[in-house]
Amino acid sequence: MSRLQPPTVREYTERLPNIKPPIKAERAKVKFSVIVCSHRPERSKRIEAHFQRVLASQDYEFILIPDAKSLCEGYNRGFARSTGDIIIFSHDDIELIPPNAAELIQGHLQNFDLIGVGGTTQLIDGNWISAGDPYVFSTTAAPETDDGKYRLLVYGVGPLVVDRIKALDGCFLACRRAVAQSLPFDEKTFDGFHLYDVDFSYRAFCAGYRLAVCRDLPLIHFSKGNNDAEYHRYKALFEQKFRGTLDNVQHAPWKYASLVCQHEQLAQSASPERIGRLLAALIR
C-alpha cells in the first residue's frame, strides 16, 4: 500500500483559514491572572516587572509559586489561587515583544480557547516539534551573541495566526479560565519539569477546545530547553499515556526564516508586517 504524500506548501497554506486579526472594537473588561513558578529571586522580580509593564492598563494579578514540586503541581496551585478570566502560565525567562501584547492576547482568546507562540498541527510523539514541516509553527527570539544581538526565528509557512493546533510549547500559554478549570495539569504523571505543556495542550485539543499559535505575539526566550535523561523519561510516559492516538505523518525538515537585530529593534523587526515578509520568503 502506498503511503499518503504530505500536502504541498501551496495546498497546506490554502487549507488554513484566513484568520482575521483581533477586532479593535471596545471589549468587555476582563481580569488577567499570571502564574509563574520560579525559585530564582532575580528572575522572579524581572518577570513580575515585565508583566506589570505588559498589563499596566489591565486588571491583573501576578501569582508567584516559589516552591513548586513540579510545573504541573505549581501551576495547579497557582490556578487555585487565581480569580482571573484569562489565565497565563509563563516561564520566568521570557519577554513579550509587542507593546500591545495584552490587547492581542485578549483578542485572540475571543476566537480561541488556548493560545501559545509555538505548536504543531500534527503530534507524532512527545516532542511537539518532531512533526517538522509543514506542521510546525512558531515565532520566537533568543540571544544570539554577547554584544546584545538577538535572532528572531519564524517557523512554518502559513498565516500569522494558525489554528487546528494539537499541542503547544509551554514557555507561554494563555487560556480562558474554563480550560484550566476543566483540565488540571497532570501532576501525578508529570511530577517534574518536562512534558507538562504538551500533555496539557494535547488534552485540551482532545477535549474539543480550540488551540492556536499566534505568531503576532512573538517573545524572547532567554534560555534553551534541556532534553536530558529526565526529559526522555517523561516523553516516554507521555507516549505511553497517549499510545494509539498520536499522528503518523510524513514530514520534512522545518522551514524557517530569521533575522538578527539589537534588542531595541525587536519590536519593529517582529512587527506583523515584518513577520509577514519573512513568511513570504519561506514560500519562495
Backbone as JSON, one array per atom type, in Angstrom:
{
  "sequence": "MSRLQPPTVREYTERLPNIKPPIKAERAKVKFSVIVCSHRPERSKRIEAHFQRVLASQDYEFILIPDAKSLCEGYNRGFARSTGDIIIFSHDDIELIPPNAAELIQGHLQNFDLIGVGGTTQLIDGNWISAGDPYVFSTTAAPETDDGKYRLLVYGVGPLVVDRIKALDGCFLACRRAVAQSLPFDEKTFDGFHLYDVDFSYRAFCAGYRLAVCRDLPLIHFSKGNNDAEYHRYKALFEQKFRGTLDNVQHAPWKYASLVCQHEQLAQSASPERIGRLLAALIR",
  "N": [[0.85, -1.19, 0.0], [0.64, 2.15, -0.9], [2.07, 5.02, 0.65], [0.47, 7.89, 1.99], [1.09, 11.06, 0.58], [2.54, 14.03, 1.94], [0.86, 17.25, 2.09], [1.5, 19.78, -0.4], [3.3, 22.91, -0.03], [1.69, 25.0, -1.05], [-0.84, 23.73, -1.12], [-1.2, 23.13, 1.58], [-1.15, 25.69, 2.76], [-3.4, 26.83, 1.55], [-5.38, 25.4, 2.8], [-5.45, 26.41, 5.32], [-7.41, 28.47, 7.35], [-8.32, 31.88, 6.74], [-7.56, 33.68, 9.16], [-8.76, 36.48, 10.73], [-7.25, 39.48, 12.02], [-7.39, 40.46, 15.54], [-10.33, 42.24, 16.4], [-10.5, 45.72, 16.83], [-12.41, 46.88, 18.35], [-14.27, 48.15, 21.21], [-13.87, 46.19, 24.09], [-15.19, 43.84, 26.46], [-14.4, 44.32, 29.87], [-11.82, 42.47, 31.31], [-10.15, 40.27, 33.61], [-6.77, 39.48, 34.12], [-4.86, 36.68, 35.08], [-1.68, 35.95, 36.0], [0.51, 33.32, 36.18], [3.4, 32.1, 37.57], [6.06, 29.89, 38.05], [8.86, 29.94, 39.96], [12.0, 29.69, 41.5], [14.04, 31.39, 41.63], [15.09, 34.36, 42.83], [15.98, 36.72, 41.43], [15.1, 36.33, 38.8], [12.38, 36.1, 39.3], [11.66, 38.66, 40.18], [12.26, 40.11, 37.86], [10.49, 39.02, 35.9], [8.02, 39.56, 37.05], [8.07, 42.37, 37.03], [8.11, 42.72, 34.28], [5.56, 41.74, 33.42], [4.05, 43.56, 34.79], [4.49, 45.86, 33.3], [3.51, 45.01, 30.78], [0.8, 44.54, 31.34], [-0.14, 46.9, 32.31], [-2.34, 48.57, 31.81], [-4.42, 47.0, 32.43], [-6.71, 45.0, 34.43], [-5.25, 42.93, 36.68], [-3.57, 40.11, 38.21], [-0.62, 38.9, 39.76], [0.76, 35.84, 40.3], [3.03, 34.17, 42.1], [4.76, 31.16, 42.39], [7.03, 29.96, 44.4], [8.06, 27.57, 45.28], [7.52, 25.25, 43.81], [6.77, 21.83, 43.41], [6.73, 20.56, 41.04], [6.19, 21.64, 37.64], [3.56, 21.13, 36.89], [2.29, 20.72, 39.42], [2.82, 23.21, 40.6], [1.56, 25.02, 38.83], [-1.1, 24.15, 39.04], [-1.54, 24.77, 41.75], [-1.17, 27.51, 41.67], [-3.27, 28.24, 39.94], [-5.47, 27.57, 41.52], [-5.46, 29.64, 43.32], [-6.09, 31.77, 41.76], [-8.13, 34.39, 40.24], [-8.79, 35.33, 37.8], [-10.17, 35.99, 34.46], [-8.77, 35.44, 32.17], [-6.13, 33.27, 31.92], [-2.7, 33.09, 32.36], [0.06, 31.09, 31.9], [3.37, 31.12, 32.54], [6.87, 30.9, 31.77], [9.77, 31.91, 33.69], [11.62, 33.28, 32.27], [11.05, 34.78, 29.97], [10.12, 37.29, 27.53], [7.65, 39.26, 26.35], [7.29, 40.68, 23.17], [5.61, 42.51, 21.55], [4.25, 45.79, 21.98], [1.55, 46.0, 22.43], [0.71, 43.64, 23.63], [-1.12, 42.72, 25.6], [-3.64, 43.43, 24.58], [-3.61, 41.92, 22.24], [-3.58, 39.29, 23.26], [-6.05, 39.19, 24.62], [-7.75, 39.63, 22.45], [-7.24, 37.4, 20.77], [-8.16, 35.36, 22.38], [-10.83, 35.66, 22.16], [-11.44, 34.3, 19.9], [-10.26, 31.82, 20.22], [-9.56, 29.12, 22.56], [-7.22, 28.39, 23.88], [-3.98, 29.54, 23.62], [-0.66, 29.91, 22.2], [2.85, 30.48, 21.48], [4.22, 28.75, 19.93], [3.77, 25.69, 18.19], [2.09, 22.69, 16.95], [0.31, 21.19, 14.22], [0.18, 18.53, 13.89], [0.85, 15.82, 15.91], [3.34, 13.7, 16.61], [4.88, 12.46, 18.5], [6.14, 12.79, 21.88], [7.48, 15.2, 21.64], [6.78, 18.29, 20.54], [7.82, 19.54, 18.29], [8.65, 17.58, 16.59], [7.18, 16.81, 14.34], [7.87, 18.42, 12.21], [8.08, 20.14, 9.01], [5.14, 20.3, 6.97], [3.98, 21.21, 9.42], [4.7, 22.45, 11.8], [4.84, 25.43, 13.73], [6.03, 28.62, 14.74], [7.13, 31.64, 16.4], [9.78, 33.08, 17.73], [12.32, 34.76, 19.65], [15.8, 34.8, 20.51], [18.77, 35.3, 22.51], [21.59, 36.04, 20.56], [24.3, 36.69, 20.47], [26.95, 37.84, 22.68], [26.99, 40.55, 22.52], [24.59, 41.85, 22.66], [22.85, 41.25, 20.57], [20.03, 39.73, 18.95], [18.4, 36.83, 17.67], [15.69, 36.46, 15.62], [13.4, 33.99, 14.97], [11.31, 32.47, 12.62], [9.09, 29.96, 12.13], [7.59, 27.78, 9.78], [5.31, 27.74, 7.05], [2.54, 29.74, 6.42], [-0.36, 31.49, 7.8], [-0.27, 34.39, 10.06], [-1.67, 33.76, 12.38], [-2.32, 30.59, 13.36], [-4.59, 28.01, 13.27], [-6.23, 24.94, 14.39], [-4.39, 23.63, 15.91], [-2.64, 21.11, 17.72], [-0.86, 20.71, 19.84], [1.08, 22.65, 22.12], [3.95, 24.73, 22.83], [5.32, 25.3, 26.09], [6.49, 27.67, 27.11], [5.08, 29.98, 27.14], [1.74, 30.22, 27.76], [-1.66, 30.99, 27.22], [-4.99, 31.09, 28.29], [-8.59, 30.67, 28.29], [-10.45, 30.84, 31.32], [-12.09, 28.64, 31.74], [-10.81, 26.5, 30.49], [-8.48, 25.83, 32.01], [-9.83, 25.3, 34.34], [-11.32, 23.02, 33.77], [-9.4, 21.19, 32.99], [-7.11, 20.23, 34.82], [-3.54, 20.38, 35.33], [-1.59, 17.45, 34.86], [-0.33, 16.36, 37.48], [0.32, 14.02, 38.7], [1.35, 12.16, 36.82], [3.3, 13.71, 35.5], [5.53, 14.68, 37.29], [7.69, 16.35, 37.39], [9.62, 18.62, 35.5], [9.1, 18.6, 32.8], [7.26, 18.04, 29.76], [4.79, 18.79, 30.75], [3.49, 20.78, 29.33], [2.93, 19.87, 26.67], [1.29, 17.73, 27.31], [-0.87, 19.03, 28.66], [-1.84, 20.82, 26.66], [-2.4, 19.06, 24.54], [-4.37, 17.44, 25.65], [-6.3, 19.39, 25.94], [-6.87, 19.93, 23.25], [-7.89, 17.37, 22.55], [-10.18, 17.4, 24.08], [-11.79, 19.06, 22.7], [-11.35, 21.78, 22.72], [-10.34, 24.91, 21.23], [-7.29, 25.51, 19.79], [-4.47, 27.65, 19.12], [-1.59, 28.91, 17.39], [-0.11, 31.92, 17.83], [1.45, 34.02, 15.97], [1.8, 36.69, 15.82], [2.43, 37.45, 18.28], [5.12, 37.46, 19.27], [7.93, 36.42, 21.29], [10.79, 36.83, 23.46], [12.86, 34.23, 24.39], [14.91, 33.45, 26.91], [16.42, 31.25, 27.56], [17.51, 27.92, 26.67], [15.91, 24.78, 25.92], [16.27, 21.77, 27.88], [17.01, 18.77, 27.0], [17.4, 16.33, 28.66], [18.12, 13.22, 30.42], [15.94, 12.99, 32.15], [14.0, 14.43, 30.75], [13.57, 12.68, 28.55], [12.54, 10.5, 29.87], [10.06, 11.46, 30.78], [8.96, 12.05, 28.33], [8.64, 9.49, 27.27], [6.7, 8.56, 29.05], [4.55, 10.21, 28.37], [4.08, 9.35, 25.73], [3.35, 6.74, 26.18], [1.02, 7.16, 27.63], [-0.65, 8.24, 25.7], [-0.75, 6.36, 23.72], [-1.58, 5.11, 20.55], [-3.14, 7.24, 19.79], [-1.66, 9.22, 18.67], [-0.27, 11.02, 15.84], [0.72, 9.81, 12.56], [2.66, 10.76, 10.26], [4.17, 11.74, 7.16], [6.97, 13.86, 6.88], [8.99, 16.82, 6.53], [12.22, 18.46, 7.02], [12.21, 21.36, 9.18], [10.87, 24.45, 7.95], [12.18, 27.64, 7.96], [12.67, 31.15, 8.62], [14.89, 33.84, 9.37], [16.18, 36.65, 11.24], [18.64, 38.97, 12.44], [19.04, 41.26, 15.07], [19.37, 44.22, 17.16], [18.32, 44.46, 20.62], [16.63, 46.69, 21.05], [15.56, 46.99, 18.58], [13.8, 44.97, 18.2], [10.98, 45.14, 18.51], [10.16, 46.48, 16.2], [11.27, 44.8, 14.27], [9.91, 42.46, 14.75], [7.34, 43.03, 14.04], [3.97, 42.58, 12.77], [3.96, 43.1, 10.0], [6.66, 42.81, 9.25], [7.15, 40.17, 10.01], [5.36, 38.98, 8.29], [6.66, 39.42, 5.86], [8.88, 37.8, 6.24], [7.61, 35.31, 6.32], [6.63, 35.23, 3.73], [9.01, 34.93, 2.4], [9.6, 32.31, 2.97], [8.06, 30.83, 1.24], [9.1, 31.14, -1.25]],
  "CA": [[0.0, 0.0, 0.0], [1.46, 3.36, -0.98], [1.85, 5.94, 1.76], [-0.04, 9.19, 1.58], [2.09, 12.11, 0.49], [2.13, 15.24, 2.65], [0.44, 18.3, 1.18], [2.5, 20.76, -0.81], [3.2, 24.18, 0.7], [0.51, 25.73, -1.51], [-2.04, 23.02, -0.69], [-1.38, 23.26, 3.02], [-1.48, 27.08, 3.05], [-4.77, 27.08, 1.13], [-6.29, 24.76, 3.75], [-5.5, 27.18, 6.55], [-8.39, 29.54, 7.23], [-7.79, 33.24, 6.8], [-7.96, 34.22, 10.45], [-8.64, 37.93, 10.76], [-6.65, 39.97, 13.27], [-8.38, 40.83, 16.55], [-11.07, 43.48, 16.16], [-10.06, 46.75, 17.76], [-13.57, 47.48, 18.99], [-14.28, 48.11, 22.66], [-14.11, 44.86, 24.58], [-15.57, 43.75, 27.86], [-13.27, 44.34, 30.78], [-11.5, 41.16, 31.85], [-9.02, 40.23, 34.54], [-5.7, 38.55, 33.79], [-4.1, 36.04, 36.16], [-0.38, 35.48, 35.52], [1.04, 32.33, 37.12], [4.8, 31.81, 37.27], [6.8, 29.09, 39.02], [10.28, 30.31, 39.92], [12.69, 29.72, 42.78], [15.17, 32.31, 41.49], [14.58, 35.7, 43.17], [16.26, 37.74, 40.42], [14.18, 36.1, 37.68], [11.02, 36.37, 39.77], [11.47, 40.11, 40.16], [12.26, 40.6, 36.48], [9.28, 38.63, 35.17], [6.89, 40.31, 37.62], [8.15, 43.73, 36.5], [7.75, 42.67, 32.86], [4.11, 41.66, 33.27], [3.5, 44.82, 35.28], [4.51, 46.76, 32.15], [2.63, 44.48, 29.73], [-0.59, 44.59, 31.76], [-0.3, 48.14, 33.08], [-3.67, 49.16, 31.61], [-5.39, 45.93, 32.64], [-6.92, 44.46, 35.76], [-4.49, 41.68, 36.67], [-2.89, 39.65, 39.41], [0.59, 38.12, 39.5], [0.84, 34.78, 41.3], [4.33, 33.51, 42.07], [4.92, 29.91, 43.15], [8.5, 29.85, 44.53], [8.46, 26.27, 45.81], [6.77, 24.22, 43.07], [7.36, 20.49, 43.37], [6.8, 20.33, 39.59], [5.42, 22.7, 36.99], [2.14, 20.78, 36.99], [1.83, 21.0, 40.78], [2.87, 24.65, 40.81], [0.51, 25.69, 38.05], [-2.39, 23.83, 39.66], [-1.65, 25.53, 42.98], [-1.37, 28.9, 41.29], [-4.62, 28.42, 39.4], [-6.42, 27.52, 42.62], [-5.45, 30.96, 43.96], [-6.38, 32.81, 40.78], [-9.51, 34.87, 40.08], [-8.9, 35.99, 36.51], [-10.9, 35.41, 33.33], [-7.71, 34.97, 31.27], [-5.05, 32.67, 32.72], [-1.41, 33.0, 31.68], [1.1, 30.26, 32.51], [4.57, 31.64, 31.9], [8.21, 30.7, 32.31], [10.32, 33.11, 34.33], [12.71, 33.81, 31.44], [10.54, 35.23, 28.66], [9.77, 38.71, 27.41], [6.76, 39.5, 25.23], [7.84, 41.77, 22.38], [4.68, 43.55, 21.09], [3.81, 46.72, 23.02], [0.11, 45.79, 22.64], [0.55, 42.21, 23.88], [-2.33, 42.44, 26.37], [-4.78, 43.51, 23.67], [-3.54, 40.78, 21.33], [-3.98, 38.09, 23.99], [-7.49, 39.23, 24.83], [-8.4, 39.48, 21.16], [-7.15, 36.02, 20.28], [-8.97, 34.48, 23.22], [-12.21, 35.74, 21.71], [-11.58, 33.32, 18.82], [-9.69, 30.54, 20.61], [-9.62, 28.82, 23.99], [-5.87, 28.23, 24.4], [-3.03, 30.02, 22.62], [0.76, 29.92, 22.53], [3.7, 31.07, 20.44], [4.8, 27.67, 19.14], [2.96, 24.49, 18.29], [2.03, 21.81, 15.79], [-0.99, 20.66, 13.81], [0.31, 17.08, 13.91], [1.68, 15.43, 17.05], [3.76, 12.33, 16.33], [5.47, 11.91, 19.72], [6.08, 13.74, 22.98], [8.16, 16.45, 21.31], [5.85, 18.92, 19.6], [8.48, 19.99, 17.06], [9.1, 16.43, 15.8], [6.42, 16.65, 13.09], [8.56, 19.13, 11.14], [7.31, 20.87, 8.02], [4.56, 21.65, 7.1], [3.05, 21.15, 10.55], [5.22, 23.14, 12.98], [4.78, 26.88, 13.59], [6.41, 29.41, 15.92], [7.9, 32.87, 16.22], [10.44, 33.43, 18.98], [13.66, 35.33, 19.55], [16.72, 34.35, 21.55], [20.06, 35.98, 22.43], [22.45, 35.47, 19.52], [25.7, 36.92, 20.84], [27.12, 38.56, 23.94], [27.0, 42.0, 22.31], [23.23, 42.39, 22.68], [22.08, 40.93, 19.39], [19.04, 38.67, 19.09], [17.93, 36.22, 16.42], [14.26, 36.18, 15.52], [13.17, 32.81, 14.13], [9.92, 32.24, 12.24], [8.97, 28.6, 11.58], [6.34, 27.31, 9.18], [4.59, 28.52, 6.05], [1.13, 29.88, 6.77], [-0.75, 32.81, 8.3], [0.25, 34.8, 11.36], [-2.39, 33.01, 13.4], [-2.55, 29.25, 12.82], [-5.48, 27.24, 14.13], [-6.17, 23.48, 14.29], [-3.18, 23.21, 16.61], [-2.86, 19.99, 18.63], [-0.01, 20.81, 21.02], [1.76, 23.94, 22.22], [5.11, 24.88, 23.7], [4.87, 25.84, 27.35], [7.17, 28.85, 27.64], [3.99, 30.95, 27.36], [0.4, 29.73, 27.41], [-2.76, 31.81, 27.72], [-6.23, 30.37, 28.03], [-9.79, 31.04, 29.01], [-10.47, 30.21, 32.64], [-12.78, 27.35, 31.68], [-9.88, 25.45, 30.06], [-7.7, 25.41, 33.18], [-10.77, 24.77, 35.34], [-11.77, 21.67, 33.39], [-8.28, 20.32, 32.68], [-5.94, 20.46, 35.67], [-2.29, 19.77, 34.9], [-1.45, 16.08, 35.34], [0.84, 16.37, 38.36], [0.63, 12.65, 39.11], [2.23, 11.56, 35.81], [4.41, 14.61, 35.16], [5.9, 15.23, 38.58], [8.95, 17.06, 37.23], [9.56, 19.9, 34.8], [9.04, 18.34, 31.37], [6.07, 17.48, 29.12], [3.56, 19.37, 31.31], [2.85, 21.64, 28.34], [2.38, 19.06, 25.58], [0.18, 16.97, 27.88], [-1.98, 19.94, 28.92], [-2.42, 21.35, 25.42], [-2.97, 17.98, 23.73], [-5.64, 17.07, 26.29], [-7.27, 20.44, 25.59], [-7.3, 19.64, 21.88], [-8.73, 16.17, 22.56], [-11.44, 17.75, 24.73], [-12.57, 19.89, 21.8], [-11.02, 23.2, 22.8], [-9.71, 25.45, 20.03], [-5.93, 25.96, 20.06], [-3.85, 28.41, 18.04], [-0.28, 29.54, 17.52], [-0.27, 33.33, 17.49], [2.8, 34.48, 15.63], [1.87, 38.14, 16.01], [2.72, 37.62, 19.7], [6.45, 36.87, 19.46], [8.58, 36.68, 22.57], [12.18, 36.43, 23.66], [13.06, 33.17, 25.37], [16.31, 33.67, 27.25], [17.14, 30.01, 27.8], [17.2, 26.82, 25.77], [15.4, 23.59, 26.59], [17.28, 20.79, 28.31], [16.48, 17.43, 26.73], [18.26, 15.4, 29.38], [17.53, 11.9, 30.66], [14.62, 13.19, 32.74], [13.09, 14.79, 29.65], [13.24, 11.5, 27.75], [11.69, 9.64, 30.7], [8.69, 11.99, 30.74], [8.5, 11.9, 26.95], [8.17, 8.12, 27.14], [5.45, 8.47, 29.79], [3.51, 10.84, 27.54], [3.77, 8.5, 24.58], [2.62, 5.59, 26.71], [-0.3, 7.64, 28.03], [-1.48, 8.52, 24.52], [-0.48, 5.36, 22.69], [-2.7, 4.85, 19.66], [-3.85, 8.47, 19.41], [-0.74, 10.17, 18.05], [-0.28, 11.02, 14.38], [1.78, 9.15, 11.81], [2.67, 11.52, 9.02], [5.45, 12.06, 6.53], [7.3, 15.26, 7.11], [10.3, 17.28, 6.07], [12.83, 19.37, 7.99], [11.49, 22.62, 9.38], [11.13, 25.63, 7.12], [12.23, 28.81, 8.82], [13.38, 32.35, 8.2], [15.39, 34.51, 10.57], [16.94, 37.9, 11.11], [19.38, 39.32, 13.64], [18.94, 42.69, 15.34], [19.56, 44.6, 18.54], [17.12, 44.34, 21.44], [15.74, 47.83, 20.86], [14.95, 46.9, 17.25], [12.97, 43.77, 18.11], [9.56, 45.47, 18.34], [9.95, 46.77, 14.79], [11.63, 43.62, 13.48], [8.91, 41.42, 14.98], [6.0, 43.54, 13.74], [3.25, 41.69, 11.85], [4.37, 43.35, 8.62], [7.99, 42.23, 9.03], [7.0, 38.71, 10.07], [4.71, 38.62, 7.04], [7.67, 39.36, 4.79], [9.68, 36.6, 6.47], [6.79, 34.18, 5.91], [6.6, 35.21, 2.26], [10.31, 34.42, 1.94], [9.61, 30.85, 3.11], [7.34, 30.22, 0.12], [9.92, 31.22, -2.46]],
  "C": [[0.89, 1.24, 0.0], [1.09, 4.3, 0.16], [1.34, 7.26, 1.22], [1.09, 10.2, 1.58], [1.62, 13.33, 1.27], [1.71, 16.31, 1.67], [1.6, 19.19, 0.79], [2.31, 22.01, 0.02], [1.94, 24.92, 0.29], [-0.77, 25.06, -1.02], [-2.28, 23.22, 0.8], [-1.79, 24.68, 3.38], [-2.92, 27.38, 2.69], [-5.77, 26.46, 2.09], [-6.43, 25.56, 5.03], [-6.49, 28.32, 6.4], [-7.72, 30.9, 7.34], [-8.28, 33.88, 8.08], [-7.73, 35.72, 10.45], [-8.0, 38.36, 12.07], [-7.73, 40.38, 14.25], [-9.03, 42.17, 16.22], [-10.7, 44.49, 17.23], [-11.23, 47.46, 18.44], [-13.44, 47.38, 20.5], [-14.64, 46.71, 23.16], [-14.54, 44.91, 26.04], [-14.32, 43.72, 28.73], [-13.05, 42.95, 31.36], [-10.34, 41.3, 32.82], [-8.05, 39.16, 34.11], [-5.12, 37.97, 35.09], [-2.82, 35.47, 35.55], [0.21, 34.57, 36.57], [2.44, 31.93, 36.68], [5.38, 30.96, 38.4], [8.28, 29.45, 38.9], [10.85, 30.34, 41.32], [13.89, 30.65, 42.74], [14.69, 33.74, 41.73], [14.81, 36.73, 42.08], [15.35, 37.57, 39.2], [12.75, 36.42, 38.08], [10.72, 37.86, 39.71], [11.4, 40.64, 38.74], [10.97, 40.27, 35.76], [8.05, 39.33, 35.75], [6.88, 41.74, 37.1], [7.75, 43.76, 35.03], [6.23, 42.63, 32.69], [3.42, 42.9, 33.84], [3.46, 45.85, 34.15], [3.5, 46.31, 31.08], [1.16, 44.7, 30.07], [-0.93, 45.87, 32.54], [-1.69, 48.73, 32.97], [-4.79, 48.16, 31.9], [-5.59, 45.65, 34.13], [-6.21, 43.1, 35.79], [-3.97, 41.35, 38.06], [-1.69, 38.81, 39.0], [0.76, 37.13, 40.64], [2.16, 34.04, 41.12], [4.31, 32.27, 42.95], [6.43, 29.65, 43.26], [8.98, 28.46, 44.92], [7.72, 25.13, 45.12], [7.51, 22.89, 43.11], [7.55, 20.04, 41.92], [6.04, 21.47, 38.95], [3.93, 22.39, 37.04], [1.59, 21.13, 38.37], [1.79, 22.5, 41.04], [1.78, 25.39, 40.06], [-0.87, 25.38, 38.61], [-2.6, 24.64, 40.94], [-1.88, 27.01, 42.69], [-2.77, 29.16, 40.76], [-5.66, 28.41, 40.51], [-6.51, 28.86, 43.35], [-5.95, 32.07, 43.03], [-7.86, 33.18, 40.75], [-9.76, 35.44, 38.7], [-9.76, 35.25, 35.5], [-9.94, 34.81, 32.31], [-6.55, 34.5, 32.14], [-3.81, 32.57, 31.86], [-0.48, 32.13, 32.52], [2.4, 30.61, 31.8], [5.84, 31.16, 32.58], [8.71, 32.01, 32.9], [11.4, 33.78, 33.5], [12.24, 34.18, 30.04], [10.27, 36.73, 28.7], [8.9, 38.87, 26.17], [7.21, 40.76, 24.49], [6.81, 42.85, 22.02], [4.26, 44.48, 22.22], [2.32, 46.58, 23.35], [-0.21, 44.33, 22.94], [-0.75, 41.9, 24.62], [-3.56, 42.45, 25.48], [-4.8, 42.33, 22.7], [-4.01, 39.5, 22.03], [-5.5, 38.07, 24.17], [-8.24, 39.03, 23.52], [-8.38, 38.05, 20.66], [-8.0, 35.06, 21.11], [-10.47, 34.74, 23.05], [-12.49, 34.7, 20.63], [-11.16, 31.92, 19.22], [-9.78, 30.36, 22.12], [-8.25, 28.77, 24.65], [-4.89, 28.63, 23.31], [-1.6, 29.94, 23.15], [1.53, 30.54, 21.38], [4.41, 30.02, 19.6], [3.96, 26.42, 19.3], [2.9, 23.74, 16.97], [0.59, 21.39, 15.5], [-0.98, 19.14, 13.74], [1.27, 16.71, 15.03], [2.05, 13.96, 16.88], [4.45, 11.66, 17.51], [5.41, 12.98, 20.79], [6.77, 15.06, 22.75], [7.36, 17.15, 20.22], [6.52, 19.35, 18.29], [8.86, 18.83, 16.13], [8.41, 16.32, 14.45], [7.06, 17.4, 11.92], [7.61, 19.87, 10.21], [6.37, 19.92, 7.28], [3.63, 21.79, 8.3], [3.44, 22.02, 11.74], [5.29, 24.65, 12.72], [5.25, 27.55, 14.88], [7.08, 30.71, 15.47], [8.48, 33.25, 17.57], [11.8, 34.05, 18.67], [14.5, 34.82, 20.71], [18.03, 35.13, 21.41], [20.97, 35.26, 21.42], [23.92, 35.56, 19.9], [25.75, 37.65, 22.17], [27.07, 40.07, 23.77], [25.59, 42.58, 22.15], [22.38, 42.09, 21.46], [21.17, 39.72, 19.64], [18.69, 38.12, 17.72], [16.45, 35.91, 16.53], [14.06, 35.06, 14.53], [11.69, 32.62, 13.9], [9.86, 30.89, 11.55], [7.59, 28.4, 10.96], [5.69, 28.26, 8.21], [3.12, 28.56, 6.42], [0.85, 31.27, 7.31], [-0.1, 33.14, 9.63], [-0.38, 34.0, 12.49], [-2.82, 31.67, 12.79], [-3.45, 28.48, 13.78], [-5.33, 25.75, 13.86], [-4.89, 22.92, 14.92], [-3.53, 22.11, 17.61], [-2.03, 20.07, 19.91], [0.8, 22.09, 20.95], [2.99, 23.86, 23.11], [4.69, 25.64, 24.96], [5.6, 27.06, 27.88], [6.18, 29.98, 27.91], [2.7, 30.34, 26.87], [-0.63, 30.69, 27.99], [-4.07, 31.12, 27.35], [-7.4, 31.04, 28.75], [-9.83, 30.25, 30.33], [-11.08, 28.81, 32.59], [-11.85, 26.21, 31.29], [-9.11, 24.93, 31.26], [-8.59, 24.81, 34.27], [-11.12, 23.32, 35.04], [-10.62, 20.68, 33.18], [-7.08, 20.64, 33.57], [-4.7, 19.8, 35.07], [-2.14, 18.41, 35.58], [-0.2, 15.97, 36.22], [1.22, 14.99, 38.87], [1.62, 12.01, 38.13], [3.48, 12.4, 35.6], [4.8, 15.38, 36.42], [7.28, 15.88, 38.56], [8.72, 18.34, 36.44], [9.58, 19.75, 33.28], [7.66, 17.78, 30.98], [4.74, 17.95, 29.71], [2.77, 20.11, 30.24], [2.2, 20.85, 27.21], [1.18, 18.26, 26.1], [-1.04, 17.86, 28.08], [-2.65, 20.39, 27.62], [-3.03, 20.25, 24.56], [-4.29, 17.5, 24.34], [-6.71, 18.12, 26.0], [-7.79, 20.24, 24.17], [-8.25, 18.44, 21.85], [-10.1, 16.43, 23.18], [-12.3, 18.66, 23.86], [-12.32, 21.37, 21.9], [-10.25, 23.62, 21.55], [-8.35, 26.05, 20.4], [-5.38, 26.72, 18.87], [-2.45, 28.81, 18.41], [-0.42, 30.96, 16.99], [1.1, 33.94, 17.24], [2.91, 36.0, 15.55], [2.13, 38.48, 17.47], [4.1, 37.03, 20.01], [7.03, 37.24, 20.82], [10.04, 36.31, 22.51], [12.18, 35.32, 24.7], [14.56, 33.14, 25.68], [17.09, 32.4, 27.54], [16.69, 28.94, 26.82], [16.7, 25.62, 26.57], [16.52, 22.61, 26.91], [16.7, 19.38, 28.14], [17.39, 16.36, 27.33], [17.53, 14.07, 29.6], [16.14, 12.02, 31.27], [13.6, 13.57, 31.68], [12.65, 13.55, 28.9], [12.38, 10.52, 28.56], [10.25, 10.13, 30.65], [8.11, 11.91, 29.33], [7.93, 10.5, 26.73], [6.84, 7.92, 27.89], [4.29, 9.07, 29.0], [3.09, 9.92, 26.4], [3.04, 7.23, 25.0], [1.19, 5.98, 27.05], [-1.22, 7.8, 26.82], [-1.2, 7.55, 23.37], [-1.76, 5.1, 21.87], [-3.45, 6.08, 19.21], [-2.97, 9.45, 18.65], [-0.72, 9.98, 16.53], [0.89, 10.24, 13.8], [1.81, 9.77, 10.42], [4.09, 11.61, 8.47], [5.72, 13.54, 6.73], [8.7, 15.54, 6.59], [10.93, 18.13, 7.16], [12.07, 20.69, 8.05], [11.86, 23.64, 8.32], [11.14, 26.84, 8.05], [12.96, 29.94, 8.15], [13.82, 33.06, 9.47], [16.03, 35.84, 10.21], [17.59, 38.18, 12.45], [19.31, 40.83, 13.84], [19.25, 42.95, 16.82], [18.24, 44.54, 19.3], [16.13, 45.47, 21.16], [15.08, 47.83, 19.48], [13.95, 45.75, 17.13], [11.49, 44.11, 17.86], [9.25, 45.76, 16.88], [10.22, 45.53, 13.94], [10.59, 42.51, 13.6], [7.48, 41.92, 14.75], [5.3, 42.58, 12.79], [3.67, 41.86, 10.39], [5.71, 42.69, 8.31], [7.92, 40.7, 9.07], [6.33, 38.21, 8.8], [5.69, 38.5, 5.9], [8.57, 38.13, 4.97], [8.91, 35.34, 6.05], [6.72, 34.07, 4.39], [7.9, 34.65, 1.7], [10.37, 32.91, 2.04], [8.98, 30.17, 1.92], [8.21, 30.18, -1.12], [10.95, 30.09, -2.49]]
}
